[in-house]
Amino acid sequence: MDFSDAFQSAINKVKIEKNFGIVFIPEGKYRISKTIYIPPSIRLIGYGKTRPEIILSKNSPGFQQLYEKSQYRGKYMFFFTGGIVTGGRQPGDAGAGTF
């Protein structure tokens, strides 16, 4: 099961509703296939007897190549942004989100 959208939705909800806060992640293994964008004043904290593991899905699109035209040159599992990134855009794209 892919948790990418669930993580991003929880992060965006906290940012929109409170403008700051913590997203708690219980112990377990979580597979993602997309970059998770973390805006300012939002923290992810794992809890439980063991640390949560966030695993990139095998052969996730775009993670095996460089983006020569992007100022960031690659795709990352987690990316700390200046604001909310929506619609599958990358930070720095025109209209990517609130910065």
TORGUVO-343746 format. One line per field, with one value per atom (N, C-alpha, C): atom name; residue number from 1; x, y, z. Coordinates in nm, 4 decimals. Atoms other than C-alpha are relative to their C-alpha. Layout:
name = CA ...
resi = NUM ...
X = X ...
Y = Y ...
Z = Z ...
//
This chain:
name = N CA C N CA C N CA C N CA C N CA C N CA C N CA C N CA C N CA C N CA C N CA C N CA C N CA C N CA C N CA C N CA C N CA C N CA C N CA C N CA C N CA C N CA C N CA C N CA C N CA C N CA C N CA C N CA C N CA C N CA C N CA C N CA C N CA C N CA C N CA C N CA C N CA C N CA C N CA C N CA C N CA C N CA C N CA C N CA C N CA C N CA C N CA C N CA C N CA C N CA C N CA C N CA C N CA C N CA C N CA C N CA C N CA C N CA C N CA C N CA C N CA C N CA C N CA C N CA C N CA C N CA C N CA C N CA C N CA C N CA C N CA C N CA C N CA C N CA C N CA C N CA C N CA C N CA C N CA C N CA C N CA C N CA C N CA C N CA C N CA C N CA C N CA C N CA C N CA C N CA C N CA C N CA C N CA C N CA C N CA C N CA C N CA C N CA C N CA C
resi = 1 1 1 2 2 2 3 3 3 4 4 4 5 5 5 6 6 6 7 7 7 8 8 8 9 9 9 10 10 10 11 11 11 12 12 12 13 13 13 14 14 14 15 15 15 16 16 16 17 17 17 18 18 18 19 19 19 20 20 20 21 21 21 22 22 22 23 23 23 24 24 24 25 25 25 26 26 26 27 27 27 28 28 28 29 29 29 30 30 30 31 31 31 32 32 32 33 33 33 34 34 34 35 35 35 36 36 36 37 37 37 38 38 38 39 39 39 40 40 40 41 41 41 42 42 42 43 43 43 44 44 44 45 45 45 46 46 46 47 47 47 48 48 48 49 49 49 50 50 50 51 51 51 52 52 52 53 53 53 54 54 54 55 55 55 56 56 56 57 57 57 58 58 58 59 59 59 60 60 60 61 61 61 62 62 62 63 63 63 64 64 64 65 65 65 66 66 66 67 67 67 68 68 68 69 69 69 70 70 70 71 71 71 72 72 72 73 73 73 74 74 74 75 75 75 76 76 76 77 77 77 78 78 78 79 79 79 80 80 80 81 81 81 82 82 82 83 83 83 84 84 84 85 85 85 86 86 86 87 87 87 88 88 88 89 89 89 90 90 90 91 91 91 92 92 92 93 93 93 94 94 94 95 95 95 96 96 96 97 97 97 98 98 98 99 99 99
X = 0.0846 0.0000 0.0883 -0.0770 0.1306 -0.0589 0.0435 0.1119 0.0334 -0.0416 0.2385 -0.1104 0.1100 -0.0977 -0.0513 0.0465 -0.1972 0.0941 -0.0969 0.1255 -0.0169 0.0090 0.0925 -0.1297 0.1285 -0.2749 0.0052 -0.0099 -0.2011 0.0866 -0.0906 0.0876 -0.0709 0.0683 -0.1148 -0.1153 0.1132 -0.4159 0.0471 -0.0528 -0.2085 0.0448 -0.0489 -0.0456 -0.1159 0.1137 -0.3768 -0.0829 0.0887 -0.5758 0.0674 -0.0668 -0.3155 0.1216 -0.1207 -0.0188 0.1277 -0.1158 0.2129 -0.0489 0.0404 0.2145 0.0852 -0.0731 0.3290 -0.0906 0.0674 0.2253 0.0709 -0.0570 0.2819 -0.0173 0.0018 0.3705 0.0255 -0.0204 0.3165 0.0993 -0.0949 0.5655 -0.0644 0.0472 0.5372 0.0854 -0.0693 0.6574 -0.0968 0.0826 0.5264 0.0707 -0.0557 0.5858 -0.0505 0.0385 0.5887 0.0555 -0.0466 0.6288 0.0152 -0.0076 0.6223 0.0772 -0.0648 0.8153 -0.1038 0.0845 0.6643 0.0542 -0.0416 0.6768 -0.0392 0.0223 0.7132 0.0200 -0.0106 0.6350 0.0550 -0.0519 0.7782 -0.0989 0.0757 0.6578 -0.0771 0.0604 0.5497 0.1113 -0.0974 0.7340 -0.0644 0.0429 0.7048 0.0734 -0.0624 0.7667 -0.0533 0.0367 0.7699 -0.0088 0.0120 0.6602 -0.0328 0.0259 0.6243 0.1260 -0.1169 0.8601 0.1121 -0.1001 1.0369 -0.0297 0.0168 1.0921 -0.0806 0.0670 0.8632 0.1036 -0.0874 1.0306 -0.0777 0.0607 0.9524 0.0870 -0.0722 1.0515 -0.0462 0.0324 1.0676 -0.0363 0.0428 0.8747 0.1050 -0.0962 1.0915 -0.0379 0.0178 1.1351 -0.1018 0.0895 0.9381 0.0413 -0.0330 0.9179 0.0772 -0.0746 1.1775 0.1077 -0.0981 1.3866 0.1368 -0.1258 1.6563 0.0700 -0.0588 1.7376 0.0202 -0.0218 1.8717 -0.0900 0.0794 1.6626 0.0901 -0.0954 1.9065 -0.0628 0.0657 1.6494 -0.0477 0.0461 1.5519 0.1173 -0.1057 1.7494 0.0368 -0.0253 1.7264 0.0678 -0.0735 1.8713 -0.0458 0.0438 1.6889 -0.1346 0.1264 1.3797 0.0345 -0.0335 1.3835 -0.1193 0.1089 1.1827 -0.0715 0.0554 1.1326 0.0644 -0.0506 1.1667 -0.0606 0.0454 1.1475 -0.0191 0.0380 0.9677 -0.0256 0.0367 0.8792 -0.1498 0.1453 0.5071 -0.0592 0.0692 0.2488 0.0210 -0.0144 0.3176 -0.1179 0.1201 0.0052 0.0050 0.0195 -0.0971 0.1172 -0.1111 0.2152 0.1126 -0.1064 0.4310 0.1218 -0.1218 0.7855 0.0242 -0.0345 0.9103 0.0781 -0.0681 1.0262 -0.0782 0.0860 0.7632 -0.0904 0.0921 0.5497 -0.1344 0.1301 0.2327 -0.0004 -0.0084 0.3566 -0.0779 0.0727 0.1914 0.0241 -0.0144 0.2003 0.1418 -0.1371 0.5531 0.0159
Y = -0.1189 0.0000 0.1241 -0.1241 0.3449 0.1065 -0.0992 0.6046 0.1438 -0.1339 0.9024 0.1038 -0.0976 1.0755 0.0215 -0.0140 1.0038 0.0906 -0.0866 1.1616 0.1447 -0.1367 1.4641 0.0670 -0.0560 1.5127 0.0413 -0.0327 1.5015 0.1237 -0.1155 1.7476 0.1274 -0.1181 1.9883 0.0431 -0.0330 1.9679 0.0766 -0.0696 2.0678 0.1413 -0.1316 2.3539 0.0945 -0.0846 2.4848 0.0387 -0.0262 2.4520 0.0724 -0.0566 2.5512 0.0871 -0.0679 2.6881 -0.0532 0.0642 2.4835 -0.1243 0.1169 2.1501 -0.1210 0.1258 1.7921 -0.1063 0.1174 1.4922 -0.1199 0.1168 1.1827 -0.1230 0.1207 0.8601 -0.1191 0.1159 0.5365 -0.0996 0.1002 0.2500 -0.0814 0.0786 0.0439 0.0274 -0.0209 0.0277 0.0683 -0.0805 0.2835 0.0148 -0.0098 0.2657 0.1283 -0.1197 0.5881 -0.0112 0.0002 0.6502 0.1411 -0.1406 1.0321 0.0773 -0.0897 1.3136 0.0522 -0.0570 1.4254 0.1397 -0.1384 1.8062 0.0469 -0.0439 1.9496 0.1508 -0.1458 2.3212 0.0434 -0.0514 2.5429 -0.0213 0.0129 2.4899 -0.1304 0.1323 2.1302 -0.1003 0.1028 1.8391 -0.1370 0.1391 1.4644 -0.0683 0.0683 1.2599 -0.1422 0.1400 0.8825 -0.0379 0.0453 0.7050 -0.1488 0.1413 0.3561 -0.0680 0.0749 0.0819 -0.0012 -0.0058 0.0862 0.1201 -0.1155 0.3699 -0.0388 0.0292 0.3929 -0.0025 0.0083 0.2976 0.0511 -0.0518 0.4937 -0.0480 0.0708 0.2969 0.0489 -0.0403 0.4162 -0.1236 0.1116 0.1846 -0.0305 0.0427 -0.0138 0.0606 -0.0602 0.1594 0.1138 -0.1165 0.4687 0.0957 -0.0853 0.6972 0.1256 -0.1241 0.9725 0.0024 -0.0023 0.8800 -0.0517 0.0555 0.7127 0.0899 -0.0883 1.0134 0.1402 -0.1401 1.3653 0.0870 -0.0974 1.6620 0.1173 -0.1037 1.8817 0.1394 -0.1300 2.1607 0.0537 -0.0421 2.1719 0.0529 -0.0531 2.3800 -0.0983 0.0956 2.0851 -0.1273 0.1052 1.8295 -0.1425 0.1361 1.5294 -0.0020 0.0199 1.3887 -0.0599 0.0393 1.3362 -0.0633 0.0594 1.1276 0.1071 -0.1105 1.4339 0.1293 -0.1276 1.7961 0.1089 -0.1101 2.0913 0.1236 -0.1070 2.3743 0.1309 -0.1291 2.7370 0.0143 -0.0035 2.6532 -0.1292 0.1206 2.3992 -0.0162 0.0327 2.2300 -0.0893 0.0739 2.1051 -0.0450 0.0405 1.9282 -0.0712 0.0758 1.7137 0.0856 -0.0887 2.0171 -0.0099 -0.0035 2.0623 0.1428 -0.1365 2.3597 0.0698 -0.0753 2.6293 0.0052 -0.0050 2.5472 0.1221 -0.1131 2.8445 -0.0482 0.0357 2.8279 -0.1264 0.1267 2.5328 0.0032 -0.0051 2.6540 0.1320 -0.1211 2.9102 0.0087 -0.0157 3.0361 0.1357
Z = 0.0000 0.0000 0.0000 0.0134 -0.0942 0.0933 -0.0974 0.1854 -0.0416 0.0446 -0.0209 0.0162 -0.0041 -0.0550 0.1421 -0.1387 0.3069 0.0792 -0.0688 0.4383 -0.0446 0.0510 0.2103 0.0444 -0.0446 0.2995 0.1468 -0.1429 0.6735 0.0220 -0.0119 0.6373 -0.0454 0.0537 0.4211 0.0898 -0.0873 0.6544 0.1235 -0.1177 0.9583 -0.0379 0.0432 0.7654 -0.0298 0.0369 0.6290 0.1218 -0.1136 0.9513 0.1158 -0.1177 1.2120 -0.0338 0.0466 1.0117 0.0646 -0.0619 1.2373 0.0728 -0.0769 1.4142 -0.0295 0.0096 1.4319 -0.0603 0.0530 1.2257 0.0622 -0.0669 1.4399 -0.0886 0.0816 1.2579 0.0918 -0.0864 1.4507 -0.0603 0.0483 1.4292 -0.1108 0.1135 1.1141 -0.1217 0.1278 0.7551 -0.0947 0.0887 0.5097 -0.1340 0.1346 0.1359 -0.0639 0.0750 -0.0652 -0.1420 0.1392 -0.4380 -0.0542 0.0408 -0.4477 0.1059 -0.0955 -0.2870 0.0982 -0.1037 0.0433 0.0291 -0.0187 0.0713 0.1394 -0.1372 0.4199 0.0081 -0.0092 0.4601 0.1359 -0.1272 0.7362 0.1147 -0.1253 1.0944 0.0120 -0.0086 1.0293 0.0280 -0.0360 1.1888 -0.0101 -0.0009 1.1386 0.1141 -0.1130 1.4520 0.0058 -0.0132 1.4723 0.1460 -0.1390 1.7875 0.0036 -0.0222 1.9294 0.0486 -0.0481 2.0475 -0.1031 0.1072 1.7099 -0.0882 0.0888 1.4676 -0.1232 0.1268 1.1682 -0.1127 0.1172 0.8407 -0.1201 0.1220 0.5270 -0.1146 0.1044 0.2204 -0.1362 0.1364 -0.1392 -0.0806 0.0837 -0.3712 -0.1058 0.1018 -0.6096 -0.1345 0.1330 -0.9448 -0.0034 -0.0008 -0.8403 -0.1113 0.1143 -1.1444 0.0397 -0.0152 -1.1618 0.1057 -0.1079 -0.8585 -0.0453 0.0492 -1.0704 -0.1005 0.1007 -1.2889 0.0552 -0.0345 -1.2607 -0.0866 0.0741 -1.3680 -0.0319 0.0400 -1.5556 -0.0011 0.0114 -1.6028 0.1344 -0.1318 -1.2354 0.0819 -0.0863 -0.9884 0.1099 -0.1074 -0.7458 -0.0494 0.0684 -0.9941 0.0285 -0.0272 -0.8505 0.0687 -0.0694 -0.6903 0.1360 -0.1358 -0.3144 0.0691 -0.0778 -0.0682 0.0810 -0.0789 0.1541 -0.0467 0.0475 0.0500 0.0877 -0.0855 0.2894 -0.0861 0.0916 0.1117 0.0738 -0.0566 0.1656 0.0188 -0.0118 0.1575 -0.0501 0.0462 0.0504 -0.1498 0.1415 -0.2843 -0.0356 0.0375 -0.4599 -0.1447 0.1391 -0.7769 -0.0631 0.0557 -0.8179 -0.0548 0.0470 -0.8920 0.0904 -0.0788 -0.7706 0.0474 -0.0425 -0.5662 -0.1105 0.1046 -0.8020 -0.1293 0.1181 -1.0682 0.0121 -0.0030 -1.1640 0.0515 -0.0559 -0.9568 0.0822 -0.0742 -0.7492 0.1287 -0.1266 -0.4334 0.0688 -0.0799 -0.1599 0.0543 -0.0507 -0.0954 0.0622
//
